[in-house]
Amino acid sequence: LGPDGSVYVADTWNHRVQKFTADGKFLTTWGYFGQAEQPEAFWGPRDVAVDAKGRVFVTDTGNKRVVVFDSDGRYITQFGGGGFGPGQLDEPVGLAIDQEELIYVADTWNQRIQVFQESEENLFTPFRSWELQAWYGQSLDNKPYLAVDPRGFVFAADPEGYRVMQFTLTGEAVRSWGDYGVGNDSFGLPASVAVAPDGSVWVVDAGNSRLMLFILPRE
């Protein structure tokens, strides 16, 4: 969601981003299949996040980068690139932006969350990262998404680990929950996670075709 209520969708296998009004009216789209020869040449974009300025961040997963556009799809900058060093990415999927405008990226095949900050030169550079004991598989289903809540916690889906993980903003583990199954404490495939204003956590359990709501202990 943009600050004006616009809805942005990562239309993954059409290799594009679509933009709608809050009530579903189509506004614009950009992107086509490519290997990053142009800023809008995407290979399976998986997630979109919008900052307080209305800038649109897109994980161009197959091209191992994050691309930044204005609200109308005009290119601003990009960061990442293939590799395992600081600032490099391998299968970036989930995106989240915290209240300090730090950018969190699920760097899936490097099994870590990387955090980027904007410099005075308007470049996005690595700020910190932490490794996860998760995200081992490289299937099309093992694509983790992130959420950051106003209280200062990061939530990460672990699809093929059948759990949700919670961290502090600096990467300290707080808790994880879930197991494989169909019960209220289990997941079939936890795909995405979001946090409501009251701190409750919504999880898309794609394997069991349901949405699940969890109330966590107050820290």
Sequence and secondary structure as in RCSB ss.txt:
>XXXX:A:sequence
LGPDGSVYVADTWNHRVQKFTADGKFLTTWGYFGQAEQPEAFWGPRDVAVDAKGRVFVTDTGNKRVVVFDSDGRY
ITQFGGGGFGPGQLDEPVGLAIDQEELIYVADTWNQRIQVFQESEENLFTPFRSWELQAWYGQSLDNKPYLAVDP
RGFVFAADPEGYRVMQFTLTGEAVRSWGDYGVGNDSFGLPASVAVAPDGSVWVVDAGNSRLMLFILPRE
>XXXX:A:secstr
  TTS EEEEEGGGTEEEEE TT  EEEEE EE SSSSTTEES EEEEEE TT  EEEEEGGGTEEEEE TTS E
EEEEE BSSSTT BSSEEEEEE TT  EEEEEGGGTEEEEEEE TTS EEEEEEEE S     SSS    EEEET
TTEEEEEEGGGTEEEEEETT  EEEEE  BSSSTT BS EEEEEE TTS EEEEEGGGTEEEEE     
